[in-house]
Amino acid sequence: MQASKSAPPHSLGEFIRSHRERLAPHQVGIARGTRRRTPGLRREEVAQRAGLSPTWYTWLEQGRPVSLSADALARIAAALNLSAAERRYLFELARRRDPHEPQEPTVSQLLIDTVQSFSGPAYLLDRQWTAIAWNSSAAKLFRGWLDARSPERNLLRYMFLSPEARTLVEDWPHRAARLAAEFRAHSGPHLEDAPTRALVMDLEQVSSEFKKFWRSQDVEERHGGLRVFNRGARRLMRFQQTTFIPATAPGHLLVVLLPATKTREADSAVR
């Protein structure tokens, strides 16, 4: 195995060692034999179950700088009988993406009901930022996107292709550039997924502005902050946007807009 420039942290070795030591031989079909000096499975047994070199696996537990492939991590997860949460944590420690991660996590009815429970505008975006749930306040605010007459639910398509968005969103050029940068940050782990690639390629073809913003390679976190919308007749609506990542739907975003008080606007200006 070749050395890796981005060596896994010692916490990765500690994590897999802890789970090896707590896994009894009979749990993986190994017959009870003579008394063992250490608890759990031997390193050689885990390496064999994972189809890996015992030396390489030992180095991994010791926190040495060895290369890590997603396939090797998946086999280690299976060899250690890791739960879904433990497996996800393993890949997070190694900074790798699980090859068996579903393209789109299942969204529970409870999460959809949560979106509906907010009094202010709230909506749920999938990995390509297509709205899959929203409440009546959001539908009323985002006409042409979330109202009943709109055939298009993707936020990026709405922002860059809808004339209504350019009127509704105050300071559209700045917000549009920021939105593209936020999407780049969010889509990093699944940028090569077919749906994400197709969306980006299509938008680059039909929107010169998206193409310019996207190819600038700007990256911004979607933290939230002050959002201003133009409702006509010089009437502006101000909200503080807060974005959540649901634990039950990785890659999705729950966006909530709260009425912007003077205090919240001041806090936003500080950020």
N, C-alpha and C positions, 0 to 999 in steps of 0.2 A: 504494500500500500504506500502511496505517495503522501508526503506531508502536505498539510493544508495551510494556506496562508491565513485563513480565518478559523483558527483552532476552536473546537468546542469548549465552552467553559467547564471548569471542574464540577460545576453543579450538574452537568449532564452525566458525568461518570458516577457521581454520588447518587443520582436518581436511579440509574439502572442497577447499580450495586445493591441499593436498598431493596428494590423489587426482586432482584435475584435471590437475596438472602431470605426474603419472606415467602418465597414460593416453594412449597414442599414437593419433594420428588413425586409422590403419588398423584399430585394434582396434574402432572403432565405425563402420566403413564409410566413413570420409572418405578420399578419394583423396589420395595423396601429392602435394604441390604444391611451391611454392617453399619455400625454407628459412625456418623460423620463428625469430623472435627469442627466444622463450621455449619451454621444453619443454612437451610435452603439448598438451592442447586449449586453445583460447582460451575466455575466459569467455562470449563471445557464442555459441560453439558448444554449450557445456553448457546455457546458458539456452534455446537453441532446441530442443535435444533434450528438455529438461524442460518445454517449453511455458511458460516464465517470462519476465518482463521482464528484459532484460540489465542494466538499471540496478538492479533489485531484487536480482538475483543478485550483482552487484558489491558492493552494500551488505552483503549477507549474508557474503561472504568478508571484507569489511573489518571485520566485527564490529559493524556499526551496529544500532541497535534497530529491527528490522523485525519485523512479525508473521509467525508461522510456522504453517502448517497442516500437519496430518499428511499430507494429500494432496500438498502441495508437496514435503515431505521425501521421500515415496515416489518422486516423479518425479525428484528429484535423485539418489536412490540408484540408480535405474534408469539415469539418464543417465551416471553415473560407473561403472557396472558393478560396484557394490560387492558384496562377498561377504556371506553371511548374517551373519557376525560383525561385519563393517564396517557393515552396514546397522543392526544392533542397536545398535552403539555410536553411530551417527549420531542415532538416535532418543533414546538416553539423554542425549546431550549437549544435545539440544533440549528435553528433558523432555516428549516427546510419545510417544503410543502408536502403534505401527505398525499401520495399518488392515488390513494383510495378515498380521498375526501370527495363527497358528492358535489356535483357542479352547482346545484342550488339546494341549500338546506330547506327542510320542510318548515313552513311557517305555521305555528299553532293558532288555533282559534282564540286562545287566550291572548296572544300577542295582537291579533286583529282587534279583539275587544278592547285592549288597552289603548290602541289608537283612537277608537271611537269614544273613549271615556274622557278625553280632554275637551274642555270647553273652547279653547282657542284652536287655531289651525294646527293640525298634526297629520303627518303622513309617513308611510313606511316605504323605503326604497330597497330594491334588490341589488345585486352586485353590479348591474349595468345601469343603475339609477332609474329603473322603471318603477313607477308607483304601483304597489300591489294592494295597498290599503290606505284609506284616508277618511277623515271625518267631514261632516257637512260644512264646518267653518273653513276647512281647506278648500273644499269645492267652491265655496262662495268667493274666496279670495283669488284663487288661481283659475279664473275663467279662461277657457281655451286649453287647459291642461287637465284639471281634475273635475270639471263640471260634466254633466251628462252628455253634452253635445260633442265633446272632444273625442276623436278616435285615437289620439296619440297620448300615451301615458309616460313616455320617457322624458325625464327632466332635461337632459341635454338637448334632445331634439326640440323640445318646447322652447328652451332658452335661445337656441341659435336659429330656429326656423320659423317660429311664430311671431308675426307682427305684434300680437297682443302682449307678448313678453317684453318687447322693447319699450312698450308704453307703460306697462305695469311696473317694471323693475326700475327704480330710481338709480341713476348713474349706471345704465346698462353696460357700457363698454368695460368699466372696472369690474362689475359683478360677473360679467360673462368670462372675462379673462381669469378671474379668481375661481370661478366654477370649474373651468378646464383644469386649472392647477390642482384643485381639490380632488377632482376625479382621478387625475394621474396618481396622486398619493394614495387614494383609496383602492384603486384598481391594481396596484403593483403586484400583490400576491397572485392575481388571476388575470393579468394582462394578456397572457397567451391563450386564455380560454377562448373557444370559438365564438361565443356570443359577444364577448368584449371586443375581440378583434374585428368582428363584423360591424359592430356599432361604430368604432373609431374610424374604420376605413370608409364607411358610408358617409359619416359626418365630414370627413376630410374632402370627400368628393362634392358634397352639396353645399358646404359652408366654407368660404374662404377665410372667414374670421375664426372659426373653430380650428381650421388647419393651421393658421398663423399662431394662435394661442397654444395649440397642442405641440407644435414643433418647436416652440420656445423652450420646452423641457422644464417649465416652471412647476414647482411642487409646493403645495400649501396644505396644511392640516385643516380639516373641516371642524374647527372648534365652535363656530357660531359667532354671535355678536349682533350688532345692530343691523336690522334689515328694514328698508324703507320702500313702500309701495305707493304708486301714484293711482289714486282712485278717481281722478278727474276733478275739474273745477278747483284746481289748486288744493285738493284735499289729499294729504299724505297720511298714510297709516304706518306707524312705527312699531316694530316688534323686536324682541330679543330672541334670537334663535339659539336653541340648545339641541345638540345632536347626541344620540345615544347609540351604542352598539349592543343589540340584544344578545344576551348570552346563549339563548336558544336558537338563534339564527345568525351564525357567523357570516360576516360579509354584508349583512343588511344594515341599514341605518334608519333609526327612528328619529324623525325631525319634529320638534315642537316649537311653536312660535308663541311667545308670551307678550302681552302688551308692554311696551317699553315705557317705564316710568322714568322720571328725571334721574333717580338714583341709578337705575339700570343703565341708562344712557351714559352716565358719568363713568360707571364701572367699565362699560364697553370701550370708552375713549381711553381709559387707562391701559387696557389690554392692547 
